[in-house]
Amino acid sequence: MRSGWVAAIWSMNMAQLTADLITRLREEGSPEVRRETVALLTNEFCAPDALPSEQRLAESIFRIMARDTDVAVRRALAEGLKDSPEVPSDLAMTLAKDVAEVATPMLHYSLVFTEQELIEIARSQPEAWQQAVARREKISAPVSDALVEAGNENVVVTLVRNQGAEISDDTSNKVIDRFPNSEDVMTGLVRRPNFSPQLAERLLTVVSEALRQRLAAMT
């Protein structure tokens, strides 16, 4: 059962939220209360009838919650905002550079990131962050290239298996150069729908004989 304080918050219109509430969220609420409050506010923020003034007020609270000491609160914030096109860029990037538990929902699903921001994440963050980017529904060729240059074998396997990722021939050549002995990478690459005969021919010249025989049957 929610506390009386949370129940009161739950029944409030967004326009009624005040700076005093923001202070109470930071100073008085338990982690459980704060997580429930995040769920309420993100639902209201994402509602189709949310007013711009209400969303701006919610954003002020979100920026405070993005610094919450409880990881589960920040995770709840990321989960609540990952599908919203209205999330401010700075808030999205704050969540994307948080710990992996918080960052990965945003990086996997959110459409608010620019291509350059995703490239920055791919180049600067560890594997879990790169994996989240590599699993996105749509990935541009420049982002794919950044993942291939910066990511390890596991990241590149995820990328080449993602049919929503655009991978240029130049990037495919980088994949072949970096991972010629990885059966998972090479198999994923040759199974891509736009994998060209020229790339297939080059691939078969650099891999091992055993792998060459297995891949030849797929090309």
Sequence and secondary structure as in RCSB ss.txt:
>XXXX:A:sequence
MRSGWVAAIWSMNMAQLTADLITRLREEGSPEVRRETVALLTNEFCAPDALPSEQRLAESIFRIMARDTDVAVRR
ALAEGLKDSPEVPSDLAMTLAKDVAEVATPMLHYSLVFTEQELIEIARSQPEAWQQAVARREKISAPVSDALVEA
GNENVVVTLVRNQGAEISDDTSNKVIDRFPNSEDVMTGLVRRPNFSPQLAERLLTVVSEALRQRLAAMT
>XXXX:A:secstr
   HHHHHHHHS GGG  HHHHHHHHHT  HHHHHHHHHHHHHHHHSTT  HHHHHHHHHHHHHHTT S HHHHH
HHHHHHTT TT  HHHHHHHHTS HHHHHHHHHH S   HHHHHHHHHHS HHHHHHHHTSS B HHHHHHHHHH
  HHHHHHHHH TTB   HHHHHHHHHH TT HHHHHHHHTSTT  HHHHHHHHHHS HHHHHHHHTT 
